[in-house]
Amino acid sequence: MYTSRKLISALALAGFCSAVFVSSAQESVRLGTPVSEADLAGFDLIAEPSGAGFPSGSGTAAQGKAIFESRCAACHGLNGEGNSAATIIVGGDMQSEESPLRTVGSYWPYASTVFDFIRRAMPADAPKSLNDEEAYQVAAYVLYLNGLVGENEVLNAETLPQVRMPNADGFIDQSDIQ
Ligand code: HEC
């Protein structure tokens, strides 16, 4: 008896509180303004292996060299050799008997991810500070340092996802497993 009375008063209190919340929500809580497509575009930067999500623009490694040297080399070295284990972006070998060195060239399965990651997360000290054109150029340079594209090969929404990465078949798709 005591317990159920306590329960009833708790429920009554909850009802009272939600009534107060609803009425004050109607009067004073500011729920903001709807998000525009333009605002969303700033967040939605995922460039996929299918080619979806790439911006317009293009770039070559030759164009990306200067950007790499001024914005990336301090952490990644002039030739991608890095200044710590985490910042080596060239070389490596997934077939090695030792623990393999995972880099863009040895490990990453899709060139689209290289572009996507650079565009969203790099340079680490100023993410998203490159414009789309610069992101294409410097991504081309990283792929060039790995020997995966030519110096003057034009990379854009169509050609970049087609760059074949050495470890493209090194992953097992388990997305079907429940
Ligand atoms: C202030 C240092 C710094 C600068 C400048 C910088 N990076 Fe990085 N970068 C890092 C660090 C640290 C990582 C490792 C991050 C991690 O593993 O989460 C990284 C990771 C990367 C990776 C992925 C490496 C891998 O295999 O996991 C790429 C590609 C890359 N950076 C490209 C660039 C490019 C291109 C630029 C210039 C536009 C740049 N970075 C500038 C520090 C930096």
Boltz pocket constraint, residues with backbone or C-beta under 6 A from the ligand:
constraints:
  - pocket:
      binder: B
      contacts: [[A, 67], [A, 68], [A, 71], [A, 72], [A, 73], [A, 74], [A, 75], [A, 76], [A, 86], [A, 87], [A, 88], [A, 89], [A, 102], [A, 103], [A, 104], [A, 114], [A, 117], [A, 118], [A, 122], [A, 123], [A, 124], [A, 125], [A, 130], [A, 138], [A, 139], [A, 142]]
      max_distance: 6.0
